[in-house]
Every structure is written in structure tokens, then in C-alpha cells.
Amino acid sequence: MKCELCQRADAQTAITRGEGDEAEELYVCHACAKAERQRRQKKSQRTRKVSGLPPGMSMSITEISSSGEGNGETGGESPPPFIGAIMNAFQDMVSDLEKATKSAKEEKGPKYHDFPSSRVAAAYRIGGRFHFEGLHLIGELDAVKRAIHALRMELVGVSADGVAETGHVYTLRYAGSSEKAKRVVEDLLREERNARVRLFEELPRVFGDSLCRSLAILKNCRLLAPGEYFDLLSPLRLAAKEGMLEGITADEIERLLAEIDLSSSEDKLEPAERDRVDAERADEMNRRFEDVMLNERAEGKFL
């Protein structure tokens, strides 16, 4: 017997098409049975607009129905529990959106403040920003930022010359109590201190790799933008403070960092002029860092 739909392949299974008095049982091939099933699934899904949303906002959801198949029965069934949960979640979300819209009209958002980094030890700040190079190098900085965000605070980095969060220096912005922000800063500094200890004691290869890469670029680069320059000096600052560099002091690295303009002002230059300025900076740093290297203490630790 041939398939009653395509009339080509042999009939292999039975399906029910239509509803109520118009329902009919057909013997079809597997391909036609699959096509019919897909058609029915597509038909059973339709999108309708949800009413009751705040003005200027719309949302659509997919209505999912269930019907018997392959046994001549039709009719709706109660949706599976997880579908009911989704429908309830949509209703709750609509209610929350209405409340949020009303609340936004009644009151302004929280006012944020910048926590003054001048109150913390100099080892953990560069200029007016916190220096979290240790947390970056051990791979925990993203987790710290997520935790800070959950407390309605933000660590705001600096993007310059295409380098995001250059040097891993940050301003802490907070809403609410300054005492709470102070406790958070104390926790941040403790974590950064622990991160630096881990670099020296547990992850010397990671720290040594960062130092050697920075030195190699500063010794050999042909173009050097301010944002990259600042980022390269960041790990060297940690090493210099630990007395691990030969040929440059921690104070000089601090001075070099303070002189770098992170406003991306050189972006306004013509490309040729920008290349010339970057080339001059690169040549100057090639000369300055030519004799800078890890000292014997660092070599014994990292190499």
C-alpha cells in the first residue's frame, strides 16, 4: 500500500489528521508522518500580545498546546508543570515591571559616590585609583567585580587607546553608607594583599611570565600607545616594590606611571602623526629599559 499523502513511498505508519467529525486516519510513510507532525506542532504554537504591561512596553509569549497523536484522540491536556511555572513567572514579571515603572516615577535612582583612594596605603593605589594587578594575575578579579556589583557598588576601570581597564586600576563607586563602602574597601585590600602573596609564593611562574612579557615588549616595541604603556608598567610596579628589578627603582616606575596621559587625547591626531608619537615613545622606552632585568632574587624565584 502506498502512502496516502505522497503516493510514492510505501505506507509505514498511521496518523490522525483533522479534528472532531472531520478526523480521518491515514496510512503514510515515515517522511510524511514527520512532516505532518511538524505542521501540527507549528500550528499549535502562536504568539499573542500580553496585556497589562506598562505604557510603551510590549511582550509576546508562545502559547503551547497539547493534543493526542497517533491514536485518534484529540483535545487539550493540562500543561506540564514547568510550562505552568513559566506562565506564572511571566505574570509575576509583568507585575514587577508595573511596580518598577511606578517606583521610577516616584523616586530617583540611588546616588553614587567615589570612594577616595587617598585613604588607603600607597602600595595599593596609583594616583587616585586602586591598583588590583594581583587579583588580575591570579584570575580572581572578575569574581570580585561581580561580588561588588551585588552590593550595589562598581569597580570602574580606565579604557585608553583600545586597552580595556588598563593597568587594572579602579575607582570604587558606591551607593548608600560610606561605612559599608569602607568595610568593602578593607576587604578588597585584604584580597589584593593575599593575591600578591600567592603570586610570590604559589604562582611564581605566572608572575614571572607577566614580568618577562612586559620587559620584552618595552625593550623591543616599535610603537607604544599610552594605554599599553601604562598596562605594561603595572606588573613591573609590583616587582619593583618587592625589590626584584635591576636597573630601575620603584620610585621611577611610580613617576613614569604618573606622567602617562590616559585620556586618549592622541586619538585626535592624524594617523601619521599618531604613529610618529607612538614611535618616539617606543624608542625612548627601548633605551630606558634596555638594561632593566630581573635581579638574582627574582631569577631564583621565577626562573
Salt bridges, closest charged atoms under 4 A:
ASP10 OD1 - LYS2 NZ 3.50
GLU24 OE2 - ARG17 NH2 3.76
GLU36 OE2 - ARG39 NH2 2.65
GLU63 OE1 - ARG46 NH2 2.74
GLU63 OE2 - ARG48 NE 3.93
ASP114 OD1 - ARG173 NE 3.43
GLU133 OE1 - HIS168 ND1 2.89
GLU140 OE2 - ARG198 NH1 3.19
ASP142 OD1 - LYS145 NZ 3.64
GLU154 OE2 - HIS149 ND1 2.34
ASP161 OD1 - ARG274 NH2 2.98
GLU165 OE1 - LYS145 NZ 2.97
ASP187 OD1 - ARG190 NH1 2.89
GLU191 OE2 - ARG190 NH2 3.55
GLU192 OE2 - ARG196 NE 2.72
GLU201 OE1 - LYS301 NZ 3.49
GLU202 OE1 - ARG198 NE 3.31
ASP209 OD2 - ARG213 NE 2.72
GLU252 OE2 - ARG255 NH2 3.53
GLU252 OE1 - ARG288 NH2 2.63
GLU254 OE2 - ARG237 NE 2.82
GLU254 OE2 - LYS241 NZ 3.27
GLU259 OE2 - ARG255 NH1 2.91
GLU266 OE1 - ARG274 NE 3.61
GLU266 OE2 - ARG281 NH2 2.52
ASP267 OD1 - ARG274 NH1 2.64
GLU273 OE2 - ARG276 NH2 2.45
ASP278 OD2 - ARG274 NE 3.42
ASP278 OD1 - ARG281 NH1 3.01
GLU280 OE2 - ARG276 NH1 2.52
ASP283 OD1 - ARG222 NH2 3.55
